[in-house]
Amino acid sequence: MAAWNPPLCKAVQICTTHTGNHAVKVGIISDTHGLLRPEAVAALQGCERIIHAGDIGKGDIVQHLSAIAPVQVVSGNNDAGMPWADSVADVLHFDLEGWPTLLIHDMADVPAALRSDTRLVITGHSHKPLIQWRGECLYINPGSAGRRRFKLPVTLVVLDVQPHALQPQLIDLLP
C-alpha cells in the first residue's frame, strides 16, 4: 500500500473541491482509536470521499481508508504527540460539493472556528452520534467506529450530498 502523505499544515487547512451537480456519497467516521473494523470498511464501500473527525489512533488507518476513497482528516486529542500526526490539521474548512464545511474533533472548539457561511459542521470526540439541524447548519457527529465505550453504539455516517440537500444516514456497525 502506498504511503499516506498528510496535509502539510498543522493548524488550519482550507480546501476547495466540487464535482458538479450529481449526488456524492461521503463516509464520515471518527474515533477509530487505532481500530478499523471490517464492518466500517464494508459500510464505506462506494463512498466517493471519506472524512475522519479525529482520534484516528494509527496512521495506517488513513492509508486503509485512502484505498477506498480520497480522505480528509483532522487530528483528535488522542492523536497529539504521535509522530505520524504532526502534520495533520486540527481544523479544516472546506467546500463539500458547494456546502461550506467545518471539520474539527471536539464540539467545544466549534464556536472559535465557526464561520458565518458554514452549512455543515462535522465533529467527533464524544463517541455519541449526532445528526441535528441548527438553523441552516447541519451538525454531524458520526459517533465512534472504534472500540465500544461504555454502552454507546458503534457507528458512522453516510452522507448523500446534493446541490440543494444533505441526507445523512447513521449506520450502526454492531447491531
MARBA-3410 file (N, C-alpha, C, O; in Angstrom, 1 decimal):
175
0.8,-1.2,0.0,0.0,0.0,0.0,0.9,1.2,0.0,1.9,1.3,0.7 ~ 0.5,2.2,-0.8,1.3,3.5,-0.9,1.3,4.2,0.4,0.3,4.1,1.2 ~ 2.4,4.9,0.7,2.5,5.7,1.9,1.5,6.9,1.9,1.2,7.5,0.8 ~ 0.9,7.2,3.1,0.0,8.3,3.2,0.7,9.6,3.4,1.6,9.6,4.2 ~ 0.4,10.6,2.6,1.1,11.9,2.7,0.1,12.9,3.3,-0.8,13.3,2.6
0.2,13.2,4.6,-0.8,14.0,5.3,-0.7,15.5,4.8,0.3,15.8,4.2 ~ -1.7,16.3,5.1,-1.6,17.7,4.8,-0.3,18.3,5.3,0.2,17.9,6.4 ~ 0.1,19.4,4.7,1.4,20.0,5.0,1.3,21.0,6.1,2.3,21.5,6.7 ~ 0.1,21.4,6.5,0.0,22.4,7.5,-0.6,21.8,8.8,-1.3,20.8,8.7 ~ -0.4,22.4,9.9,-0.8,21.9,11.2,-2.1,22.5,11.7,-3.0,21.8,12.0
-2.2,23.8,11.7,-3.3,24.4,12.4,-4.6,24.4,11.7,-5.6,23.9,12.1 ~ -4.6,25.0,10.5,-5.9,25.1,9.7,-5.6,24.9,8.3,-4.6,25.4,7.7 ~ -6.4,24.1,7.6,-6.2,23.9,6.2,-7.5,24.3,5.5,-8.6,24.0,6.0 ~ -7.4,24.9,4.4,-8.6,25.3,3.6,-8.5,24.6,2.3,-7.5,24.7,1.5 ~ -9.6,23.8,1.9,-9.6,23.0,0.7,-10.9,23.4,-0.1,-11.9,23.7,0.5
-10.8,23.3,-1.4,-12.0,23.5,-2.2,-12.0,22.4,-3.2,-11.1,22.2,-4.0 ~ -13.2,21.7,-3.2,-13.4,20.7,-4.3,-14.9,20.7,-4.6,-15.7,21.0,-3.8 ~ -15.2,20.4,-5.9,-16.5,20.4,-6.3,-16.6,19.5,-7.6,-15.8,19.7,-8.5 ~ -17.5,18.6,-7.6,-17.5,17.6,-8.7,-18.7,17.9,-9.7,-18.9,17.1,-10.6 ~ -19.5,18.9,-9.4,-20.6,19.2,-10.3,-21.9,19.0,-9.7,-22.1,19.3,-8.5
-23.0,18.7,-10.4,-24.3,18.7,-9.9,-24.9,17.3,-9.5,-26.0,17.2,-9.1 ~ -24.1,16.3,-9.6,-24.6,14.9,-9.2,-24.4,14.7,-7.7,-23.6,15.4,-7.0 ~ -25.2,13.8,-7.1,-25.1,13.5,-5.7,-23.8,12.8,-5.4,-23.3,12.0,-6.3 ~ -23.2,13.0,-4.3,-21.9,12.4,-3.9,-22.1,11.7,-2.6,-22.7,12.3,-1.6 ~ -21.7,10.5,-2.5,-21.8,9.7,-1.3,-20.5,9.9,-0.5,-19.4,9.6,-0.9
-20.6,10.4,0.8,-19.5,10.7,1.6,-19.6,9.9,2.9,-20.6,9.9,3.6 ~ -18.5,9.2,3.2,-18.5,8.5,4.5,-17.9,9.4,5.6,-16.8,10.0,5.3 ~ -18.5,9.4,6.7,-18.0,10.2,7.9,-17.7,9.3,9.0,-18.6,8.6,9.5 ~ -16.5,9.3,9.5,-16.1,8.3,10.6,-15.3,9.1,11.6,-14.7,10.1,11.3 ~ -15.2,8.6,12.8,-14.5,9.3,13.9,-14.1,8.3,14.9,-14.7,7.2,15.0
-13.1,8.7,15.7,-12.8,7.9,17.0,-12.6,6.4,16.7,-13.1,5.6,17.4 ~ -11.7,6.1,15.7,-11.3,4.8,15.5,-10.3,4.3,16.5,-10.3,3.1,16.8 ~ -9.5,5.2,17.1,-8.6,4.8,18.1,-7.7,3.6,17.7,-7.5,2.7,18.5 ~ -7.3,3.6,16.5,-6.4,2.5,16.0,-7.1,1.3,15.5,-6.4,0.3,15.1 ~ -8.4,1.2,15.6,-9.2,0.0,15.1,-10.1,0.4,14.0,-11.0,1.1,14.1
-9.8,-0.2,12.8,-10.6,0.0,11.7,-11.4,-1.3,11.5,-10.9,-2.3,10.9 ~ -12.6,-1.3,11.9,-13.4,-2.6,11.9,-13.8,-2.9,10.4,-14.0,-2.1,9.6 ~ -13.9,-4.2,10.2,-14.3,-4.7,8.8,-15.7,-4.2,8.5,-16.0,-3.9,7.3 ~ -16.5,-4.0,9.5,-17.9,-3.5,9.3,-17.9,-2.1,8.8,-18.7,-1.7,8.0 ~ -16.9,-1.3,9.3,-16.7,0.1,8.9,-16.3,0.1,7.4,-16.8,0.9,6.6
-15.3,-0.7,7.1,-14.8,-0.8,5.7,-15.9,-1.1,4.8,-16.0,-0.5,3.7 ~ -16.7,-2.1,5.2,-17.8,-2.5,4.3,-18.8,-1.4,4.1,-19.3,-1.1,3.0 ~ -19.1,-0.7,5.2,-20.1,0.4,5.2,-19.6,1.6,4.3,-20.4,2.3,3.7 ~ -18.3,1.8,4.2,-17.7,2.9,3.4,-17.5,2.6,1.9,-17.2,3.4,1.2 ~ -17.7,1.3,1.6,-17.6,0.9,0.1,-18.5,1.7,-0.7,-19.7,1.9,-0.3
-18.1,2.3,-1.8,-18.9,3.0,-2.7,-18.9,4.5,-2.4,-19.5,5.3,-3.1 ~ -18.3,4.9,-1.3,-18.2,6.3,-1.0,-17.2,7.0,-1.9,-16.1,6.4,-2.3 ~ -17.5,8.2,-2.3,-16.6,8.9,-3.2,-15.6,9.7,-2.4,-14.6,10.3,-3.0 ~ -15.8,9.9,-1.1,-15.0,10.7,-0.3,-15.2,10.2,1.2,-16.3,9.7,1.5 ~ -14.1,10.2,2.0,-14.2,9.8,3.4,-13.7,11.0,4.2,-12.6,11.5,3.9
-14.4,11.3,5.3,-14.0,12.3,6.2,-13.8,11.7,7.6,-14.7,11.0,8.1 ~ -12.6,11.8,8.2,-12.3,11.3,9.6,-12.2,12.4,10.5,-11.4,13.3,10.3 ~ -13.1,12.4,11.6,-13.1,13.6,12.5,-12.2,13.4,13.7,-12.5,13.9,14.8 ~ -11.1,12.7,13.6,-10.1,12.7,14.6,-10.1,11.5,15.6,-11.1,10.7,15.6 ~ -9.1,11.4,16.4,-8.8,10.3,17.2,-8.7,9.0,16.3,-9.4,8.0,16.5
-7.8,9.2,15.4,-7.5,8.2,14.4,-6.8,7.0,15.0,-7.2,5.8,14.8 ~ -5.8,7.3,15.8,-5.0,6.3,16.5,-3.8,5.8,15.9,-2.8,5.6,16.6 ~ -3.8,5.5,14.6,-2.7,5.0,13.9,-2.7,5.5,12.4,-3.8,5.6,11.8 ~ -1.6,5.9,11.9,-1.5,6.4,10.6,-2.0,5.5,9.5,-2.5,5.9,8.5 ~ -1.8,4.2,9.8,-2.3,3.2,8.7,-3.8,3.2,8.6,-4.3,2.6,7.6
-4.5,3.7,9.5,-6.0,3.8,9.4,-6.3,4.7,8.2,-7.1,4.3,7.4 ~ -5.6,5.8,8.1,-5.8,6.7,7.0,-5.4,6.0,5.6,-6.0,6.2,4.6 ~ -4.3,5.3,5.7,-3.9,4.5,4.5,-5.0,3.6,4.0,-5.3,3.5,2.8 ~ -5.5,2.8,4.9,-6.6,1.9,4.6,-7.8,2.6,4.0,-8.4,2.2,3.0 ~ -8.2,3.7,4.7,-9.4,4.5,4.2,-9.1,5.1,2.8,-10.0,5.1,2.0
-7.9,5.5,2.6,-7.5,6.1,1.3,-7.6,5.1,0.1,-7.7,5.4,-1.0 ~ -7.5,3.8,0.5,-7.7,2.7,-0.6,-9.1,2.7,-1.0,-9.4,2.1,-2.1 ~ -10.1,3.2,-0.2,-11.5,3.2,-0.6,-11.8,4.5,-1.4,-12.5,4.4,-2.4 ~ -11.4,5.6,-0.9,-11.7,6.9,-1.5,-10.8,8.0,-0.9,-10.1,7.8,0.1 ~ -10.7,9.2,-1.6,-9.9,10.2,-1.0,-10.4,10.6,0.4,-11.6,10.6,0.7
-9.4,10.9,1.3,-9.7,11.1,2.7,-9.3,12.5,3.1,-8.2,13.0,2.7 ~ -10.1,13.1,4.0,-9.8,14.3,4.7,-9.9,14.0,6.2,-10.8,13.4,6.6 ~ -8.9,14.4,6.9,-8.8,14.1,8.3,-8.4,15.3,9.2,-7.7,16.2,8.7 ~ -8.8,15.3,10.4,-8.2,16.2,11.4,-7.7,15.3,12.6,-8.2,14.2,12.7 ~ -6.8,15.9,13.3,-6.3,15.1,14.5,-7.3,15.3,15.7,-8.0,16.3,15.8
-7.2,14.3,16.5,-8.0,14.4,17.8,-7.1,14.5,19.0,-5.9,14.4,18.8 ~ -7.6,14.6,20.1,-6.8,14.8,21.3,-5.9,13.5,21.6,-4.9,13.7,22.1 ~ -6.4,12.4,21.2,-5.6,11.2,21.4,-4.5,11.0,20.3,-3.7,10.1,20.4 ~ -4.5,11.8,19.2,-3.5,11.8,18.2,-2.3,12.7,18.5,-1.3,12.6,17.9 ~ -2.5,13.6,19.5,-1.5,14.6,19.8,-0.2,13.8,20.3,-0.3,12.9,21.1
0.9,14.3,19.7,2.2,13.8,20.1,2.6,12.5,19.3,3.7,12.1,19.5 ~ 1.7,12.0,18.5,2.1,10.9,17.6,2.8,11.4,16.4,2.4,12.3,15.7 ~ 4.0,10.9,16.1,4.8,11.4,15.0,4.1,11.4,13.7,4.2,12.4,13.0 ~ 3.3,10.4,13.4,2.5,10.4,12.1,1.5,11.5,12.0,1.1,11.9,11.0 ~ 1.1,12.0,13.2,0.0,13.1,13.2,0.5,14.5,13.3,-0.2,15.4,13.3
1.9,14.7,13.3,2.4,16.0,13.5,2.0,17.0,12.4,1.8,18.2,12.7 ~ 1.8,16.5,11.2,1.4,17.5,10.1,-0.1,17.4,9.8,-0.5,18.0,8.8 ~ -0.9,16.7,10.6,-2.3,16.6,10.4,-3.0,17.8,11.0,-2.7,18.2,12.1 ~ -3.8,18.5,10.2,-4.5,19.7,10.7,-5.4,19.4,11.9,-6.0,18.4,12.0 ~ -5.6,20.4,12.7,-6.5,20.4,13.9,-7.9,20.8,13.4,-8.9,20.4,14.0
-7.9,21.7,12.4,-9.2,22.2,11.9,-9.1,22.3,10.4,-8.1,22.6,9.8 ~ -10.2,21.9,9.7,-10.3,22.0,8.3,-11.5,22.8,7.9,-12.6,22.5,8.5 ~ -11.4,23.8,7.0,-12.5,24.5,6.4,-12.4,24.1,4.9,-11.4,24.3,4.3 ~ -13.5,23.5,4.4,-13.5,23.2,3.0,-14.9,23.2,2.4,-15.9,23.3,3.1 ~ -15.0,23.2,1.1,-16.2,23.2,0.4,-16.5,21.7,0.0,-15.8,21.1,-0.7
-17.6,21.2,0.5,-18.1,19.9,0.2,-19.2,19.9,-0.8,-20.4,20.0,-0.4 ~ -18.8,19.9,-2.0,-19.8,20.0,-3.1,-20.8,21.2,-3.0,-22.0,21.1,-3.2 ~ -20.2,22.3,-2.6,-21.0,23.5,-2.5,-21.5,23.8,-1.1,-22.1,24.9,-0.9 ~ -21.2,23.0,-0.2,-21.6,23.2,1.2,-20.4,23.6,2.0,-19.5,22.7,2.3 ~ -20.3,24.8,2.5,-19.1,25.3,3.3,-19.1,24.4,4.6,-20.1,24.4,5.3
-18.0,23.8,4.9,-17.9,22.7,5.9,-16.8,23.1,6.9,-15.7,23.5,6.5 ~ -17.0,22.8,8.1,-16.0,22.8,9.2,-15.8,21.4,9.7,-16.8,20.8,10.1 ~ -14.6,21.0,9.8,-14.2,19.7,10.4,-13.3,19.9,11.5,-12.2,20.5,11.3 ~ -13.7,19.5,12.7,-12.9,19.7,13.9,-13.3,18.6,14.9,-14.4,18.1,14.9 ~ -12.4,18.1,15.7,-12.6,17.0,16.5,-13.6,17.2,17.6,-14.5,16.4,17.8
-13.4,18.3,18.4,-14.2,18.5,19.6,-15.3,19.6,19.4,-14.9,20.7,19.0 ~ -16.5,19.3,19.7,-17.6,20.3,19.6,-17.3,21.5,20.4,-17.8,22.6,20.0 ~ -16.6,21.4,21.5,-16.3,22.5,22.3,-15.4,23.6,21.6,-15.4,24.7,22.0 ~ -14.7,23.1,20.6,-13.9,24.0,19.8,-14.6,24.7,18.6,-14.0,25.5,17.9 ~ -15.8,24.3,18.3,-16.6,24.8,17.2,-16.8,26.3,17.2,-16.5,27.0,16.2
-17.2,26.9,18.3,-17.5,28.3,18.3,-16.4,29.2,17.8,-16.6,30.2,17.1 ~ -15.1,28.8,18.2,-14.0,29.6,17.8,-13.6,29.5,16.4,-13.0,30.4,15.8 ~ -14.0,28.3,15.8,-13.6,28.1,14.4,-14.8,28.3,13.4,-14.6,28.3,12.2 ~ -16.0,28.4,13.9,-17.2,28.5,13.0,-17.2,29.8,12.2,-16.9,30.9,12.8 ~ -17.5,29.7,11.0,-17.6,30.9,10.1,-19.1,31.1,9.8,-19.9,30.2,9.9
-19.4,32.4,9.5,-20.8,32.7,9.3,-21.5,32.0,8.1,-22.7,31.8,8.1 ~ -20.7,31.5,7.1,-21.2,30.9,6.0,-21.2,29.3,6.1,-21.7,28.7,5.2 ~ -20.8,28.8,7.2,-20.7,27.3,7.4,-22.1,26.7,7.4,-23.0,27.2,8.1 ~ -22.2,25.7,6.6,-23.5,25.0,6.5,-23.5,23.5,7.0,-24.5,22.9,7.2 ~ -22.2,23.0,7.2,-22.1,21.7,7.7,-20.9,21.7,8.7,-19.8,22.1,8.4
-21.2,21.2,9.9,-20.2,21.0,10.9,-20.0,19.5,11.3,-21.0,18.9,11.6 ~ -18.8,19.0,11.2,-18.5,17.6,11.5,-17.5,17.6,12.6,-16.5,18.2,12.6 ~ -17.9,16.8,13.7,-17.1,16.7,14.9,-17.0,15.2,15.3,-17.7,14.4,14.7 ~ -16.2,14.9,16.3,-16.2,13.6,16.9,-16.1,13.8,18.4,-16.9,14.5,19.0 ~ -15.1,13.1,19.0,-14.7,13.2,20.4,-15.7,12.6,21.4,-15.2,11.8,22.3
-16.9,12.9,21.4,-17.8,12.4,22.4,-18.2,11.0,22.3,-18.7,10.4,23.3 ~ -18.0,10.4,21.1,-18.4,9.0,20.8,-20.0,8.9,20.7,-20.5,7.8,20.6 ~ -20.7,10.0,20.9,-22.1,10.0,20.8,-22.6,10.5,19.5,-22.3,11.6,19.1 ~ -23.3,9.7,18.7,-23.8,10.1,17.4,-24.7,11.3,17.5,-25.6,11.3,18.4 ~ -24.6,12.2,16.5,-25.5,13.3,16.5,-25.7,13.7,15.0,-24.8,13.8,14.2
-27.0,13.9,14.7,-27.4,14.4,13.4,-28.5,15.5,13.7,-29.6,15.1,14.1 ~ -28.1,16.7,13.6,-29.0,17.8,14.0,-28.9,19.1,13.2,-27.8,19.6,13.1 ~ -30.0,19.5,12.7,-30.0,20.8,12.1,-30.1,21.9,13.2,-31.0,21.8,14.0 ~ -29.3,22.9,13.1,-29.4,24.1,14.0,-29.5,25.3,13.0,-28.5,25.8,12.5 ~ -30.7,25.7,12.8,-30.9,26.7,11.8,-30.6,26.2,10.5,-31.1,25.2,10.1
-29.7,26.9,9.7,-29.3,26.5,8.4,-28.1,25.6,8.3,-27.6,25.3,7.3 ~ -27.6,25.2,9.5,-26.4,24.4,9.6,-26.7,23.0,10.1,-27.3,22.8,11.1 ~ -26.1,22.0,9.4,-26.3,20.6,9.8,-25.0,20.2,10.7,-23.9,20.4,10.2 ~ -25.3,19.7,11.9,-24.2,19.2,12.7,-24.2,17.7,12.7,-25.2,17.1,12.9 ~ -23.0,17.1,12.4,-22.9,15.7,12.4,-21.7,15.3,13.3,-20.6,15.7,13.2
-22.0,14.3,14.2,-21.0,13.6,14.9,-21.3,12.1,14.6,-22.4,11.6,15.0 ~ -20.4,11.4,13.9,-20.7,10.1,13.4,-20.7,9.0,14.6,-20.9,7.9,14.4 ~ -20.3,9.5,15.8,-20.1,8.5,16.9,-18.7,7.9,16.7,-17.9,8.4,16.0 ~ -18.5,6.8,17.5,-17.2,6.1,17.4,-17.4,4.9,16.6,-18.3,4.1,16.8 ~ -16.4,4.7,15.7,-16.3,3.4,14.9,-15.3,2.5,15.4,-15.1,1.4,14.9
-14.6,2.9,16.5,-13.6,2.0,17.1,-14.1,1.2,18.2,-15.2,0.6,18.1 ~ -13.3,1.0,19.3,-13.7,0.2,20.4,-14.9,0.8,21.1,-15.0,2.0,21.3 ~ -15.9,0.0,21.5,-17.1,0.4,22.2,-16.7,1.1,23.5,-15.8,0.6,24.2 ~ -17.3,2.2,23.8,-17.1,2.9,25.0,-18.4,3.0,25.8,-19.4,3.4,25.3 ~ -18.3,2.4,27.0,-19.5,2.3,27.9,-20.6,1.6,27.1,-20.3,0.5,26.6
-21.8,2.1,27.0,-22.8,1.4,26.3,-23.2,2.1,25.0,-24.3,1.9,24.5 ~ -22.3,3.0,24.6,-22.6,3.8,23.4,-22.5,2.9,22.1,-21.8,1.9,22.1 ~ -23.3,3.2,21.1,-23.3,2.4,19.9,-21.9,2.6,19.1,-21.2,3.6,19.4 ~ -21.7,1.7,18.2,-20.5,1.8,17.3,-21.1,2.1,16.0,-21.8,1.3,15.3 ~ -20.7,3.4,15.5,-21.4,3.9,14.3,-20.5,4.7,13.4,-19.4,5.1,13.8
-21.1,5.0,12.2,-20.5,6.0,11.3,-21.7,6.6,10.6,-22.8,6.1,10.7 ~ -21.4,7.6,9.8,-22.5,8.2,9.0,-22.1,8.2,7.5,-21.0,8.4,7.1 ~ -23.1,7.9,6.7,-23.0,8.0,5.2,-23.9,9.2,4.8,-25.1,9.2,5.1 ~ -23.3,10.2,4.2,-24.0,11.4,3.8,-24.1,11.5,2.3,-23.1,11.4,1.6 ~ -25.3,11.6,1.9,-25.6,11.9,0.5,-25.6,13.4,0.3,-26.5,14.1,0.8
-24.7,13.9,-0.5,-24.5,15.3,-0.7,-25.0,15.7,-2.1,-24.5,15.2,-3.1 ~ -26.1,16.5,-2.1,-26.6,17.0,-3.3,-26.5,18.5,-3.4,-26.3,19.1,-2.3 ~ -26.7,19.1,-4.5,-26.5,20.6,-4.6,-27.4,21.4,-3.6,-27.0,22.4,-3.1 ~ -28.6,20.8,-3.4,-29.6,21.6,-2.5,-30.0,20.8,-1.3,-31.0,21.1,-0.7 ~ -29.4,19.7,-1.0,-29.8,18.8,0.1,-28.7,18.0,0.7,-27.8,17.5,-0.1
-28.7,17.8,2.0,-27.8,16.9,2.7,-28.7,15.8,3.3,-29.6,16.1,4.0 ~ -28.4,14.5,3.0,-29.2,13.4,3.5,-28.3,12.5,4.3,-27.7,11.6,3.7 ~ -28.2,12.7,5.6,-27.3,11.8,6.4,-28.0,10.5,6.9,-29.2,10.5,7.1 ~ -27.3,9.4,7.0,-27.8,8.2,7.5,-26.8,7.6,8.5,-25.6,7.4,8.2 ~ -27.3,7.4,9.7,-26.4,6.8,10.8,-26.4,5.3,10.5,-27.4,4.7,10.4
-25.2,4.7,10.5,-25.0,3.3,10.2,-24.5,2.7,11.5,-23.5,3.1,12.0 ~ -25.3,1.8,12.1,-24.9,1.0,13.3,-24.0,-0.1,12.8,-24.5,-1.0,12.1 ~ -22.8,-0.1,13.3,-21.8,-1.1,12.8,-21.9,-2.5,13.6,-21.6,-3.5,13.0 ~ -22.5,-2.4,14.8,-22.6,-3.6,15.6,-24.1,-3.6,16.1,-24.3,-3.3,17.3 ~ -25.0,-4.0,15.2,-26.4,-4.0,15.6,-26.7,-4.9,16.8,-27.9,-5.0,17.3
END
